[in-house]
Amino acid sequence: MKIRSLKNKKKYGVIVCLLILFTGITVFGGPCTYAQGTQKDETILRLSDRIPELLEKYKVPGASVTYISEGNIVFSKGYGVRNIITKTAVEDETIFEAGSNGKVLAAYICLMLAREGKIDIDAPVANYVKNTWIYDGTSSNKITARQLLSHTSGLSNSIEIITDKKVHFEPGTKYKYSGVGFTYLQKIIESITGKSFNDVAKEYVFTPLKMSSSSFAVSGDMRQKAASPHMDIKTLFTYLLGPYLILFILLYLVGFISGVFTKFKYYSKFSLFKVCLLPAFCIEIILVLFILSKILLPLMILAVMGIVLYLAANFLIKKYYISYVVTILVLITGAFILQVDVPVGNDLIAAVNPAYS
């Protein structure tokens, strides 16, 4: 892996930051900044005309594009909207999620620490972690920073809620993309420096490069400038329906079996169907919002309140549908009141528009 120093700006060729959202249809040009009277004008004009076509083709609500040559900003422009509901335009200071670009920063910081003699990238990383973050074992104790950087550690690429921390093959023997591996690398960097990964990123990258709009933690000001994530209805339906059906079937089977072998034999198939609908919904809400947030405890409290209301309505008041309305209102109210932050994980939460960082 060849990594060039971020400080050597003259070695930058062309950096085109097309930071996209996932779906949308409205496209229009935002503020534009570019250098006049250069040989690149024709290329810039073609780029400026082409971007709206690409956004329309791939249904991208908004994007920010910056063209840097020899350390100078040649062209910078925002396109489309950052929120398809409010129609707020993408501006110079609009912040996008850069996602796995955070892995690049983690790699750079790790190599800087290696240059300073604070880490040996070929030594077992278990030497640097105070508390075992992955499952202990012969294979896990062999993992090196080089293997984490090159995705050859044997760790998985699981989502955070069901993070698979097992080693699936002998480290260094084959390639497997691993988000968990880079999360582990961040833990190692934190252990070595005694600082949060966001603070380390500020020290080695953001502050030296004056990237004041980049962070691994979202502040209130950043949230106001951030572009919203979007997903088309078909994809959203697919993501939500599958887990819901699985949860519903599991709950139904548990209820059916308990009705056969316990005293609760008065359950009819239809009443059991209604009993399982809302708990499955509440559990899915917990799972989805836990993946998107760090506020599991308040969400669990809300969900328990909803289930209690549901059971009270069904078995005490004998009215099925009032509890549905009350529970949904409680969940929605909680979602508006509570601040929901995207988890840091190994993602760069707020990306910078290079022209205005």
N, C-alpha and C positions, 0 to 999 in steps of 0.2 A: 504494500500500500504506500503510495507516494503522496505526501501531504506537504503543500507549500505553505510558508508562513503567511498568515493573514496580514502581517504588518507590512509586507512588501507590496504595496499597492500598484507599483509600476509593472508588476508581473501579471496584473489582472488583464485578461483579454477582454472579452465581452461578457458582462454579467447581466443576464436577463431574468429578472425576478417576476415570473408570471405566477403570482400567488392566487390560486383560484378557490372559489367555493364550489360546492358540489352540483348544484343545479339551479336553474332559473331561466328567465326569458328576456327580461328587460335589459337593454344595452344602450348606453349613451356615453359619450366622452366626458371626462372630468378635466380638472386643471392640467395644463401641460407646461413642462419646462424643458427647453433644449437649447443647445448652443447653435447659433446662427453662423452661416458663412463657412461651414466645413465641408469636406468632401463626403462626409457621411450623411448629409442632408437627404439625399435621394433614398438611401437605405432607411433612414428614420421615417420618411414619409410613407414608404411601402409598409414598414412595420406598423405605423400608426393606423394605416388603412386596413391592414390584415387582422389586427387584434379583434376589432368588433365582429368581424366575420367568424373568427374562431369561437368567440364567446357565444354567438348566436347558434353556431353549429353544434356545440357541445353543451348548450344550455347552462352556461356559467353566469351567475348573477353579476359578479364583479371581479376585477383584477387590477393589480398595480404592476406597471412595467418600468424598469429602469435600465438604461444603457450606459455603462461606464467604460471609458477608454483611457488608458494611461493615467489612471487615478483621477480623471475628471468626469463629471457627470455630463454626458452628452445629451441625454434625453430621459425624461421622466414624466409619466402620465398615469392618471387613474381612469379606469373604464367601468361603466355600469354602476350598480348599486351594491351597498353592503348589507342591505336588508330589503327583501322583496315585498315586505309588508309596509314598511314606512317609506320605501323608495329613497332612502338617504343615499346620496351619491358617494362613490369612492373618492376620497380626497387625498391630499398630500400626506396627511398624518393618519390615515386609516391604517389600522393594525390588523394583520392577518395571522392565522395560526400557520406556522411553518412545519408543524408535525415532526417528522423524522429527520429534518435538518438539524435537530438537536443532537443527533448521533454524531454529526460532523464536528460539532463543538466539543462533545465528550471525547472524541478521538484526539482532537487538537490539544485539549487540556491535558489528557493523559500523556501525550508525547512531550508536552512542555514540562510536565512533572518528571518524566524520564530524563529529559535534558538536564534538569536541576538535580538529578540523582535521588529523587524522592521515591521513585518506583522503578523496579526492574521489570520490563514488560515480558521477560522470559522466565520470571520466577512465579511460583504459585501465588495467586492473588489471595489465597486464604491467609497468607502471612500478614496481609495488610488490613484485614477485616476483623474488628474486635469481636463482633457477634456473628455467628454463622448465619448468613442470609439465605443460602441455598441448603438443600438437604445434605447433611454430612455423609461422606462416603469416600471410598478410594478414588473414584473418578473425579468427584467434585474438588478434591484436594490437589488435583493435578492441573486444574484450569489456570491458564496464564492470561495476562492482559492482552498479549498478542493474539491469542485465540478468541478472546472476547471482541477485539477490534476487527478480526477477519471472519467472524461468524462461524468459527470452527470449534466452539466450546462444548457443543452437545446440548446446550440449553434450548428451550422451546421459544415459540413466538406467541405465547398465550395472552389473552386479554387479562387485564389486571384482576378482575374479580375471581377468576379461577386460575391464577398464575401457577403454571406448572414449573416448579423449581427443581425438578429431577434432571439428571444428566442422562440423555438418551443414547449416547454413544461415546466411545473413548475420545476424549478431547484431542483435537488436532488431526483426527483421521479423515474427516470429511466436512463438507460445507452444509450448513443449515441456517437460514436467516433467523436471527434471534433478537427480538425486542427485549426479552427477559435478560439476555446477556448484557445489553447496554444499560439496563436498569441496575444490574449488578455492578457494572463498571462505575456508574454514578455513585453507588454506595461506597465503593472502594475509594473513589476520589474524595468523598466526604470524610471517610475514615482517615485518610492520609493527611488532609488539610485541616481537619477539625472544623470545617465550615460547611454550610449548606451548598448544594451544587449551584444554586442560583447566585450565591455570593462569589463562588469560585469563578463562575462564568463572567461575572462583572469584572473581577480582578484581571483575568487573563484575556478577555475578549471585548466585552461591551464597553468598559471604560476606556481602554487604550484606543479603540476604534470609534469612540464617541457614539456608540449605538444606544442612545438614551431611550429609545422606544422598544428595545428588545428585553425580554425577561422570560424566566421559567415560572414566574408567579404573577398572577394578574392583580394589579392594583385597581382602585376605583376609577382613576383617571383613564387607565388603559381600557377598562371595560366599556367606558363611554365611547371610545374611539374604535373599538373592535368591530370587525365584520362578523356577521352572524353566519353560523354553519347552516347549510340547507340540504334537504334530501327530498327526492321526488316521492310522491304518494305510493307508487308501486313498490319501491325499495323499502320505504318505511313500513308498509303493510306486511311485506315479507319478513322483515326483521322482527316485527311485533307479533304476528299471527303464529309463527312457528313455535316460539317458546311458550306462548299462551296455551296453545293446544296441548303441548307436552305437559305443562303444569296442570291443566284441567283434567286430562286423562289420568294423571297420577293421583290427583285428589279424588277423582270419581272412583278409581279402583280401591283406594284406601277406604272411602266411605262405603262402597259396596261390600267389601270384605268385612268391615266392621258391622255392617247391617246383617250379614249372614251369620257371623259367629259371635255376636254380642247381643245385648238386650235391645239395641237400637234397631230392631227388625221392622219397626213401623215405617222406616224409610221406603217410600215408593221410588221408582226410577226417575219419575219426573221431579219430585221434591228434591231428590239427591242432585239432579241436574242443576236445579236452581241454587242449591246450597253451595255447589262447587264453583259457580260462575264468578262470584265476587272475590272470594279468597284467592283464586287464581289470578284475577286482575290485580289485586293488591300486591301479591308476591312479585308479579312481573314489574309493577311500578317500582318496587324496592330494588329489584335487580337492575333495571334500566338506569334509574337515577343514581344508584351506587356506582355504576360504571362511569357515569358522567360527573360524579361529585365525590366529596369527602364528608358528606353529612349523613352517614348511614343511620346513626342513632336517632336523630329527629325524624327521619323517614320511617324507621321502624315503629316509632311511637305513633306516628300518623296512621300507619297501616294497621297497627293493633287496634287503634281507636275505631277504624273503619270496620274491622272484623267484629269487634265487640258490638258496634251499632247494628251490624248485619244480623248477628246471632240474636240480639235483643229483639229486633224487629220480627224475625222469623219465628222465634220460639216463645216470645212473651206477648208481643203485640199482634203477631200473626199477619203482618202486612209485609209482603216481600219487597216491594219496589221503593218504599220510602227510604230504606237503608242504603239503596244504591245511590240515590240522589245525594243524601247526606254525606256518604263516604267520598264520593267524587268531589263534592264541594270542599270537604276538609282537605283532600289531597291537593286540589288546585290552589286553595288559599295558602296552604303551606309552601307550595312551589313559588308563589309570588312573594311571600314574606321572607323566606330563607334565601340567603345568598348561595348560589350554586356555582362552584368553581370547577373547571376542568382539571382532572388530576395531572400532576406534573409528569409522572412516569418518565419516559425518555423522550418526550416531545417538547419542542420549543413552543411554548404557549403563545407568545406574542412575537410575530415576525416584524422585521423592520423594513420600511421602505428606504433603501440605501441613500436616496437623495435627501432624505429629511430625518436622518437618524441623529 
